């Protein structure tokens, strides 16, 4: 008889998922039964990495401003560059009115008529986009996996609607709609029927005592059995090669529709997801987060056309594929997407803040690369348990292998 820690599925999209702090008594699998929140084991709050408090910090000898300037305030949303040049790689986007500590200055030129200013924790901006301020920098938001206050419901920016007709025209603006110009035709969608099976509340944590032998049912209480089809199991797995003890990474199991977040080989968070439907399967791969956007617009002109604005807490990891919040459905634990990994809004918000690269205060986007790598995202299945590395994750892995062999 083997004991499994379990987690019951299907509930409201804003219901919390479960922080996992496994100790010696935790078995290497988690179970979710399709039937909202129950017992949870919490991970401690984590300070946002790489950001030091500004108060009490003495200005550098070559600081661009005097002691009375505690920060610079951005007068418009600004792309931050890796070097003092408008053609340098982007490191992120900082929002209007955000404040950051100014570290260094570089001469005008390379697309900037005034000086270039380097801000903390990283990035260069043209001085024309900012104003000196006596206020402290925008304070960081602690990245915590213990984000399960039922009263703290995430606020999603969009209002959504489902197009149920066929060949429905859609317009980018009200003016276009009034003029009848620039219409796009959307194919209507239908909502699948769904039912919660069993007597367990959504996302209830259960212990599996044994299975029926044929795999059809599992025992979750002395006299209680649940159909295996109504469960989702998050199995603890070994990390991808080259993962260090401090690396924060994601494991997505396509068969179980479960995501587990790890620090090194230690699982710290588990939740239900929705990956691609049959016609839009999410590909298996090991990639790194390339960009994190506080809000993104997603449009498809392919067979199933759609346009969704203000998709919050989006993390692109492999070309057009991303982990992101989905506030337009409540089918987590079953495939529902067009290829991305859908997360409940609260899960998306927590994991967006927790993962790498870190999101400095006031930034609305951040970009990962070899100098500031994003979290690994491993998407696997029963048929492809050990997928190939892709993108700059592959380049970093190959470099680490060559270095280790020397």
Helices and strands as residue ranges (DSSP letters): E 4-6, E 18-19, E 29-33, E 45-46, E 71-74, E 78-81, E 90-94, E 99-100, E 102-106, E 116-119, E 124-126, G 127-129, E 130-133, E 143-144, E 168-170, H 174-179, E 184-186, E 207-208, E 210-211, E 217-221, E 224-227, G 228-230, E 231-235, E 248-253, E 258-263, E 266-272, G 278-280, E 285-288, E 291-300, E 306-318, E 321-325, E 341-343, H 345-354, E 363-367, E 376-380, H 391-405
